[in-house]
Amino acid sequence: MGNLNDSTYERIWGLVLEGELLPGDRLDERILAARLQVSRTPVREAINRLVQDRIVARIPYKGNTIVALSRKNISDVYVTRQELEGLAVKLALPRMSDLDIQHCAELVRQCDEALENGDLVAYGDFDRQLHEFIVTKSENTAVEHMLSLLSRQIQMVRAIGNRQPHIAEDAAVNRHLFLEALQTRNPERASELLKKHIDDVRLSVIANITD
């Protein structure tokens, strides 16, 4: 049952990331179970986990609903992310080998390729892998833990941003500048660029949000 619960959770989460379940949408256990061809039990467990992740809210008289992120919600998450990831890259870069930086370059190349092909799901995944790789290389368990608590909300905002082509295109330019800072081993510059990139996404996304 554990594997079924996990796979059902990931499938419902995938529907959120792909924009098939939008903020404000009600999650009907019966309809989701039929759509995913599973019983209602793993659907119920998945929804419970999404409530814990703060992606789903239980609203009186409406039931389980995808959270509609406000401008303040997004700002709070992204300002926190900005500071944590800015610190992470400062800690990570002195620890990174040439092979680690080559891996970052390959992820940037894959981001570019996915964007050129219009595959925003793959683009978002490669972008996420790049950020998570840097955080892992920081070897700071406190930073990793705090970001893990925000991870689903970060992915949700990233998915919203990736649906707006100009945000992804602007991010591609910043990502190459960031890679250059990694390759020249300039942690202060890398941190500055990463924080700017995260803040640019925050501002672009909240500009299109109506509270």
Salt bridges, closest charged atoms under 4 A:
ASP6 OD1 - ARG49 NH1 2.87
GLU10 OE2 - ARG152 NH2 3.34
GLU20 OE1 - ARG35 NH2 2.31
ASP28 OD2 - ARG26 NH1 3.43
GLU29 OE1 - ARG40 NH2 3.71
GLU29 OE1 - ARG44 NH2 3.19
ASP76 OD2 - LYS72 NZ 2.69
GLU83 OE1 - LYS195 NZ 3.45
GLU85 OE2 - ARG81 NE 2.76
GLU85 OE1 - HIS131 ND1 2.62
ASP98 OD1 - ARG185 NH2 3.12
ASP100 OD2 - LYS137 NZ 3.38
GLU106 OE2 - ARG109 NH2 2.68
ASP112 OD2 - HIS176 NE2 2.55
GLU113 OE1 - ARG109 NH1 3.06
ASP125 OD1 - ARG128 NH2 2.33
ASP127 OD1 - HIS131 NE2 3.50
ASP127 OD2 - ARG158 NE 3.07
ASP127 OD1 - ARG175 NH2 3.09
GLU132 OE1 - ARG128 NH1 2.87
GLU139 OE1 - ARG95 NE 3.64
GLU188 OE1 - LYS90 NZ 3.54
GLU192 OE2 - ARG189 NH1 3.36
ASP199 OD1 - ARG202 NE 2.78
ASP200 OD2 - LYS196 NZ 2.78
